[in-house]
Amino acid sequence: MRGDLLKSYRFREERQAEWQKLDLILTKAENGGVKNLSDEQMLALPRLYRQAVSSLSVARSISLDQNVITYLESLCTRAYFFVYGARTTLGERMMQFLRRDWPEAIATSLWTTLLSAFFFFGGWALAFFLCLQDMDWYWTFHGQNFMEGRNPDATVEYLRSTIYTDNSGDGELSAFASFLFNNNAQLALFAFALGFAFGIPTAWLLVYNGVMIGSMYAVFWDKGLGYEFTGWLMIHGVTELYAIVLAGAAGFIIGGAVAFPGGRTRLASARAAGQKAATIAMGCVIMLIIAAILEGFGRQLINSDVLRYSIAGGTLAFWLAYFHLPRKDDPL
Amino acid sequence: MTPPPARPGISMEAAVQRRARMAEEMRNAKTMRRMVTPEGAAIQLKLGSASERAGAFMIDVAIQWAIVIATLLGLSFVSRVLNMGSSNIAFAFWLVFFFFVRNFYYIIFEIGQRAATPGKRILGLRVAARDGGRLTANSVLARNFIREIEVGLPFQFAMMGATDAMGGWLVLFGLVWSCVFLLFPVFNRDKMRVGDLIAGTWVIKTPKVRLMEDITSATSRPETGPPIVFTQQQAEAYGIHELHVLEDVLRQSTPAIKAQVAARIRAKIGWENVEGETDLAFLEAYYAALRRRLEQRMLLGERKADKYDTR
């Protein structure tokens, strides 16, 4: 009774073995990655995928079997995402990020970096000079937070003791460092994410943090500890503050793209900027990890000012060279 | 305005039902997106609904908390057993670990082959690039770093309300402002989070469907007894919608429902029971006849949408 069968049924019967073969390959790939597939299966995949896609468009016009159509629909979607999905492994991806994506994203956003630095150091300078003129400003900025006694009422000896450590209880200090890392990294991601609101909260966040550090700086400067405090701060601060400035820059990139999309639609513009800004924000997290290591161990173990300054200078030179030195275009 | 002239043969109740069904179909169509593959074939994608995504997020948060708490307990146990003196190093490690679980849990899963966190996988969702291209790692980073303001900010403002350090009004304003981000997916057509918008992604459904037996294959089996033959008029009593309902009935409902449906169809087409005919055999035969007729008409370019569609 073969002649009596429905056309759509015959259509399906002739092809379903191939569909199921594709289904099997996809299930295998989804469960264990590409490594699980044999060479034969890898070679068959594109052919099976094209067959399934053409089966789907034919089935839509000749078949009313709901199950066949939804099956093909889901099969083709899965196959499409696999065939056109990301091929790189996580390791390759990381290398590409470190070698090319990250420095490139930062090198091409020099102006936003400068803008972000302007807000941060502007806040810093503002608080610094206000506090030098009148120490009461310090209380305005910090309210009732005593910052472990690092305030204008502290003695020079006490302040000096906060800068240099005798090597005891470093376990406590590494806990403190990781707490600071958490705070800073979360702050950096915030500065990036808030860029979406036209960058205004990002600017506020940068100025606010500049003010916090600038006013603290003034306390030490006022007591004649400016040189020592700079060493204490900058051994890890170069990396940390650079990361915060860059996170702000990432926020401004998004804010700028949303506010001034130019010739593109606002959505397309935000999308293009978002990719670049996210790369920078990811980099900031890496920089903050390095800063936390420097802070937790370097700062507590190294008590010589000269050594502190040379580490600070060294890290600054390293970051600038890494981000901004022109490099050969290596084809990847 | 005068009401449109009633079509013969449609009762008021049936017309209301039909309109409701069409409204439902329209709502469904709003969450469907067409994507054209490089081969030129169109694939229909269904967007994940806001509630499904919220559900997936809750599952993920629960998993994250489970990981974090389990690690905390494990670490405290280990440090007690080894008697490390100060548990500070363990705590420092845990804090950093907490940060990574909080921010990189989503990223690591979404960069992978399935582009979905466990929560999304359970609910049959995945992340995809809006333009149909490759989902890049940068997109995944962008959409997940933004989560910090979407969820973290309203949460922080809500917590702040308790301490009242900033003044009630300011906190309230902040809460309302940050809820704009939180509720963003509900108010746009593509159900995008702010993160999706920045990253150029959306979240779609990828249900796994099993290929089942064709119902018409049953009628060609020899053991079903004498073939049941319908006249053309009988085979044209229904449309595509009813065919699909019948398919669902045949595939998944109980014998009692099948008997009811069979009775209604028999009444509608004026069918006289043949000797020894079962409900199942009748329904399968009618399904085959109806599908054959409708598919023939479809080849000629006429889609009979439902039983009221008389052309």
Interface residues (C-beta under 8 A of the other chain):
Chain A: M1 D4 L5 L6 K7 S8 Y9 R12 E13 Q16 W19 Q20 D23 A29 E30 G33 V34 R50 V53 S54 L56 S57 S61 I62 S63 L64 D65 Q66 N67 V68 T70 Y71 E73 S74 L75 C76 T77 R78 Y80 F81 F82 Y84 G85 A86 L90 R93 F97 D101 G169 G171 E172 S174 A175 A177 S178 F179 F181 N182 A185 Q186 L189 F190 F192 A193 L194 F196 I254 L267 A270 R271 A273 G274 Q275 K276 A277 A278 T279 A281 M282 V285 A292 G296
Chain B: M35 T37 P38 E39 A41 A42 I43 Q44 L45 G85 S86 N88 I89 F91 A92 F93 L95 V96 F98 F99 N103 I111 Q113 R114 A115 R126 A128 R130 G133 R134 L135 T136 A137 N138 S139 L141 A142 F145 I146 R147 E148 I149 G152 F181 V194 L197 I198 A199 G200 I204 T206 P207 K208 V209 R210 L211 M212 D214 I215 T216 S217 S220 I240 L243 H244 E247 D248 R251 A288 R291 R292 L294 E295 M298 L299
